[in-house]
Amino acid sequence: MTQEEFMNLFKKMPMLFAPGEKYHYSNTGYYLLGILIEKLSNKS
């Protein structure tokens, strides 16, 4: 999956519950953080 495909999928993902209401572990945030670091550092 490309970063663009991931971002399009991520944008469409519904929230499972309101922030602070419950906890759900997911690696999605770490993948998103990796994309952000790549963009800011101009490195892949």
N, C-alpha and C positions, 0 to 999 in steps of 0.2 A: 504494500500500500504506500503510495506516495504521501508526502506531507500535505499536499493540496487535497488529496482524497480524504485523509484523516481529518483535516480541518473542516471540510464540508460535512463529514459524518458527525464530528464533534458538535458543530453548530446545531444540528438537528436533534441531538440527544435530549430527551426531556429530563428534567430534574426528578429524582426518585422521591424527594420530600423537601420540605423547606430547610434552608440552612440552619444549623443548630438543633434541628429536631431529632435527627438520627445520624448514625455513622455507617458508611459503606466504603470498604476498601476498594480501590481501583488504581491501576497503573496509568490510567489516562492522563492524570495530572503530571506524572513524571515524563511521559512522552511529549506532552505539550511543553513542559519546561525545556526539554531537549531541543525542540524546534525553536523556541525563543532564544536559547543560548546560541544555537547555530546562526540565527539571523543577526543577533547583536554582535557576534564575534567574526562574522563573515567566514566561518570555517564549518566544515561538515565532518 
